Amino acid sequence: MKIRRILKNLLIEDSGQDLIEYALVAAFLALSAVAAMAPIANKMSNEFNGIGNSL
């Protein structure tokens, strides 16, 4: 009886699910930010090099 109740509670319990979902969203946002910054970094580097060369 006790094991049956424990297994039933494990199947119903979902408090850890929220933490995993938040972690996945945070990881997706971090990867998106890194992917978006690569082209911007190249453009900024080229712009600063052009300014440095003109000085």
C-alpha positions in Angstrom: 0.0 0.0 0.0 2.7 2.5 1.0 4.7 1.9 -2.2 1.6 2.3 -4.3 0.9 5.7 -2.6 4.6 6.8 -3.2 4.4 5.9 -6.8 1.1 7.7 -7.3 2.6 10.8 -5.6 5.6 10.7 -7.9 3.4 10.6 -11.0 1.3 13.5 -9.8 4.2 15.7 -8.5 5.3 18.3 -11.1 7.0 21.0 -9.1 10.4 20.2 -10.7 8.9 20.7 -14.1 8.7 24.5 -13.8 12.4 24.7 -13.0 13.3 22.7 -16.1 11.1 24.8 -18.3 12.6 28.1 -17.0 16.1 26.7 -17.5 15.3 25.7 -21.1 13.9 29.2 -21.8 16.9 30.8 -20.3 19.2 28.6 -22.3 17.3 29.4 -25.5 17.5 33.2 -24.8 21.3 32.9 -24.1 21.9 31.1 -27.4 19.8 33.6 -29.3 21.7 36.5 -27.8 25.1 34.9 -28.7 23.9 34.2 -32.2 22.6 37.7 -32.7 25.8 39.4 -31.3 28.2 37.7 -33.7 27.3 39.8 -36.8 27.0 42.9 -34.8 30.4 42.4 -33.3 31.9 42.1 -36.8 30.2 45.2 -38.0 31.4 47.2 -34.9 34.9 45.9 -35.3 35.0 47.0 -39.0 33.6 50.4 -38.1 36.2 51.0 -35.3 39.0 49.8 -37.7 37.8 52.3 -40.3 37.8 55.1 -37.8 41.2 54.1 -36.5 42.6 54.1 -40.0 41.2 57.5 -40.9 42.9 59.0 -37.8 
